[in-house]
Amino acid sequence: MSVFSSIDPRVKIGASFFISVLLSFSKNFLAKSLVFVFVFVCACICKVDFKRLRFIVALSLFSSISNVFYIKNGNVILQIGTFIITDRIIKSLFLPIISMFTLALITLILAKTMKTTDFARAISSIFWPLSLLGINTNEMSITMILILRLVPMVFEESEKVIFAQKTRGALEKKSNVLKYVKSFIPIIVCTFVSCFQKAMNIALAMETRCYGAFPKRTSLKEFKIKKLDFFVVFVVIVLAIGVFFLNKIN
C-alpha cells in the first residue's frame, strides 16, 4: 500500500485534473518534461504496471511519426535527399508522445490507488453544488460505479465464452472468412446474456437494500482532509509555478 492510497480521493481527482490541464498549457519541451517526470515518479512510487502502456506508446508513436511526412517548415536539422527533418518535426514527434504517456500514467495511478466506490463518492462530493439545481449527485455516482464495474465484466465474460468455445473446437480457423466471422455470433449473444443476468442480480440486490428509498444517503466512511492532502496541494502548486516559468523559456 503506497502513500498515494492515503490521499483523499477528492484531492487525487482534483490534482489529476489540474495536472492534465497544466499539461495542455505547457508550451515547450521543458515544461511538458517537468510534468512528465513528476507523474512518472509518482507512478514509480505507486508501482504501476508499465506493460499496460504498450498500446498507448505504439499509438502515440504511429500518430506522431505520420506527421513527419506532412511538416516541411522550420529550421532544417537533417536533410537526406528530399527527406527533411526540422525542429518543428522534432516538437511534433515528441510533445504528443509525452502528453499521451503522461495522461495514461495519471489514469493508471488513479486506478491503482483508488477504489471505484471511493471514486464515485468523491465525484458526488465534488459536484454537490449541482444538487442545488435539483440534480441528484448520488444517482450520478452510483451510475458511475455500475459503469466502472460492468465494463470490465463484459470483457471477462467474453474471455470465458471464447475459452469455452475454443475447448469445444468451435473457433478453429476456417478458410472461409465469412464462416469464421459467423462463429463469433454465439460468443456475442452468450456474453450479453450473461451480462444482462448479472445486471439483473445487481438491480435486485440494490432493490432489496432499499436503495433510493431515502433522498439523502449516508456513508460508513466519511472523507476528511488531512495534512498529507494539504502537502499534495502544495506540491501541485509548486509544479504549476515551475511550468509557468519554463513556459517563458523559448
N, C-alpha and C positions, 0 to 999 in steps of 0.2 A: 504493500500500500504506500503510494508516494504522497508527498506533501500536498500535491495538487488535489487529491481526493478530499482533503480537509477544508478546501476553499469553498465558500458559499457558492452554490450553483448560480445564483443571480449575478454574483461578481464575475464568475467564469464566463457566463454568456455575454455579459456586458463588455468584459475585457476582450473577448474573442471578436465581438462585433466591432469594437473600437480599433483593434489591431487590423482587422480586414479593411476597414475604411482608411486607416493610416497607410496601409499597403497601396491602396489605389491612389492616394495623394503623394506617394513617393515618386519624384520626378526623374531621378537618376539612379545609376547603378549602385552607388554607395548607400543611398537611403534604403533602397529595396534590400540590399545585402544586410544592412543592420537589422531590419525587421526579420529577415530570413534566419539570421544567426540566432536572434533571440528566440524565435519559435522553435528552431532546431535544438537548441539547448534544452528548452522546456520539454520537447519530445523525447530527448535522451533521458532526462530525469524521470519521465513517465514510463520509460521503457516501451515505447511504441514499436509495433512491428512494421519495419520499413519495407518489408516484402510486399505489403499491400499497396504500395505506391508505384509498383512497376507499370501498371496500366496508365496511371496519370503521367508518369515520366515519358512513356512511349508516345502518348497522345500529344503532350506538350512539345516534344521533340519534332514530331511529324508536322504539327501546325506551325512551328517556328521555322523549320528548315524550308518549308514551302515558300516562305516569304523571301528567301534568298534570291529566287528567280524573278521576283517582281520589283524589288527595290534596286534602283540604279543610281540614285543621287546620294550625295555625301562625300566625305573625304576618302579617297581611294587608299586602302591599306595594302591590298594584294591584287595583282592582275595577272591572270593566266589566259592568254589569248583573249577571247571575248568574255570570259568569266571574270567578274569584278567583285571584290569584297570591300565594302565601305564601312565607315564607322556606324552608319545607320543600320546596316545589316547586322552588325555585332549587337547593337542595342536591341533590335527586333528579335534577335535569336535568343538572347539570354534573359532579358527582362520578363517576357511572358512565362518562361520556364520557372524562374524564381517565384513569380506571382502564383502560378498554379500549384507549385510544390508547397509553398507556404500555406495557401488556403487548404490544401489537402492535409497538411500536418495539423493545422488548427482543428479540423474536423475529427481527425484521429485522436487528438488529445482529449477533446470533449467526449468522444465515445469511450475512451479508455478510463476516464476519471469520473464519469457521471452516469448514474442510472437513468433509465428512461422515465421513471416516475418522478425523480428529482428534476429532470429536465422540464417535464410538463408542468410541474408545480411551480418551478422558477418562472416559466413563461407566463403562467397565470398570475403570479405575484408581480411581475414586471408590468404587465398590461392591465393591472387593476383599475386604472382610470377609465378604461373602456366600460367598466360596469356602471359608471355614472351615466353612460349613454344608453343603458339598457342591454348591453351586450354581455352575455353570460360567459365570463372567462373560464369558469370551471368546466363547462361543456367543451370549450375550445381546448383546454388542457387534456381532458380525457380523450378527445378525438385524436390529439397528437400522440398520446400513449398508445392507443389502438393501432394507429398507422405505423408507429415505430416497431410494434410487436408483430403486426400482421404481415408486413413486407418481408422480413426475414423468414417468417413461417412459410410463405409461398415458395421461396427458394428451397427450403428444407424439404417440403412436401414433394416438390418436383424432383429433387435428387433421390428421394426414396422411391418414387414411382419409376424413374429412369433405371435405377439399380434393379428394381423388381422386374422390369421389362427385359433388361439385359440378361438376367439369370434365366429367364424363360426363352431367350433367343429371339425375342420379338424385335430387337433393334439391330439385327445384323445388316451390314452394308449391302445394299441391293444395287444392281446395275441400273435399274430404272429409278431415276431421281424422283419421279412423281410418287412411286410406291414408298420410297424412303421417307418422303415428306408426310405422306398419309399415315405412316406408322407413329408419328408424333401426336396425332389427334387424340388417341386414347390417353396419352400422358397428360395433355392439356385438360381433358374432361375430368380425369381422376384427380388431378391436382386441385382444380376448382371445387369439385365436390367435397374433397377433404377439407379445404379451407372454409367452405361455407358451413360445414358441420362444426368446425372449431369456433367459427364466429358465432354460431347459434349457441354454443355452450358458454361462450363469454357473455353473450347477451342475457342468457338465463341466469348465470352467476351474478351479474350486476342487478338483475331484477329481484333475485332472492335476497340480496343485501340492501334492498330498498334504495338503490341509487336514484337520485333525482327527487326523492320524496321531500327533502328539506332544501329550501333555497340557498342556505349558507352551509357549506361543508367545512368540517374541521379536519385537522391532520394530527397524527400521532406525534410527529416530529416537526417542530416549527423552525424555520430558518432564522439564524441570528448572526449578525455581523460581528466578526472577531478582529483581533489585532492583525492576524495574518491577511485578512481581506483588505484592510487599510494599507498594508505593505504592498499588496498586489496592485492596488490603485496607484500608489506612489511610483512603483516600478514602471507601470504603463505610461504614466505622465512623463517620467524621465525619458522613456523611449520616444514619446511624441516630441519632446524638446530636441532630442538627438536627430530625429528625422527632419524636423523643421530647419535646423542649422545645416544639415547635409544637403537639403534642397537648395540652399543658397550657393552651393559649390557647383560651378558649371563643368 
